[in-house]
Each structure stands twice: as structure tokens, then as C-alpha cells.
Amino acid sequence: MLKLAVLASGSGSNLSALIDAEKNGIITDGTISLVVSNKKDAYALVRAKNAGIPALYIKRSEFSSDEEYDSHIVSRLKEYEIDVVLLAGYLRIITSPLLTEYENRILNIHPGLLPEFGGIGMYGLKVHESVINAGVSTSGCTIHLVTKDVDMGPVLAQKHVPVIDGDTPDDLAHRVLKEEHVLYPKTVQEFVSKIKK
Ligand code: GRF
């Protein structure tokens, strides 16, 4: 059984979907063993505690650089013997100490169809606003491996979602998020089943 850590900065609805998937037997080869947030008030931390999962708030300003911050995160991940890291609404760019230690073992979910509508600054509603402004008829979500190039790592799975005339960014976000909650657990299981110890 692989130990999974979820890194989240916000509401953590994807974290909840992952927790539920473990309970419901969709994720069978991994167990969520730690949740880390860079935001003290992230609701993801509350969700973790409610599920009995260790939850750490790690404050960026206590470290002198992003690299030192990520080195500290690595040491905490090691303490909990984490095998795979899942980013779920984690609004920080991952730097080399974490990328090196967990090479090809960090997954991210993006609320758009990469390689379009990704990269630095493309997160949350900004993605959906750009999709609507571009006038495309399809959006979706992407699960990918995290590499040093933001949102450019190998794609593991995608799900397409229609963009409907008159959609607001919130409407589209809602439609995409529902699919994220299905796609992320399914993809995590596929991934961990291939590398399980
Ligand atoms: C999701 O749309 C995810 O794709 C993006 O950030 C959002 C996080 O939502 N990376 P939540 O915190 O899981 O509810």
C-alpha cells in the first residue's frame, strides 16, 4: 500500500473526493496519510482533520526561500513515509528539492485541457475566464505529472466538458469540478496500482 500526501491551499473538494474514493474502494492501492497546506485557513485542513488524517500547516514566511520551504516539506513527507504527492488546488510552484525527491511521483489536477490554458498564473477562475473568452466549445480537466515546467508534465488523463453558450466562469468551473472529482481518484488508483510496493 502506497502512502499518499495531498497538498492543498483552498477548499479541498478534490481532497474530499480522494478521501471518499479510498473509503468507497475506488482507491485501493494507496492511502491518504498526510495533508499539507501553505494556508492556515485552508478548509482542506479541516476536511483532513475530520477524516482523521494528519494535517500540517507549513508557513512560507518561516523560510528564507521557496527551496528551503520545499526542503522542509520533503522532510515532513519523509517523516510520514510518503510515496506519492498529490497536488489538489495547491497554489505554489514546486521547486527542485521536492521535484527531485519525488521525481515522477507528483501529480496535479488542472481545471482545463492542457497544454492549452495552463502555465504560471493560470489557475482557478482565470482558466475558465480564458476558456470562455477564447470562444472554444470544449473545456475539461487534466491530471499530469509535475515537472519543473509549470503545467507541462506528461498528461496522465483528461476529461472533456462542454462549454455552453452563456456560461459564466463559475458555471464552467462547477461543471469541470464535478468531473475532477471523478477523474482524479480514478487516475490516482491507476497510477499507484502501477508502482505499488
Ligand atoms: C480545482 O479546480 C483544481 O483543478 C485546481 O484548483 C481547484 C481546487 O479546488 N487546481 P478544491 O480546493 O479541490 O476544491
Boltz pocket constraint, residues with backbone or C-beta under 6 A from the ligand:
constraints:
  - pocket:
      binder: B
      contacts: [[A, 8], [A, 10], [A, 11], [A, 12], [A, 13], [A, 14], [A, 15], [A, 88], [A, 89], [A, 90], [A, 109], [A, 110], [A, 111], [A, 124], [A, 177], [A, 180]]
      max_distance: 6.0
